[in-house]
């Protein structure tokens, strides 16, 4: 006979999954060397000064198409 999941059990399972996701995000954030604290830090140095728009677009597309690796 198939067991029916109660609403409470469903909420508990979702809460556990959310807690695990938050813990994983925190673990990854703590592994970062440094995080940007100002807008200037976020912008960085702009990369190579001789980079063309086509090269930048190509690099972004390659990055976007790279599969996400979850440890």
Secondary structure, 3 states (H helix, E strand, C coil): CCCCCCHHHHHHHHHHHHHHHHHHHHHHHHCCCCCCCCHHHHHCCCCCCCCCHHHHHHHHHHHHHCCCCCC
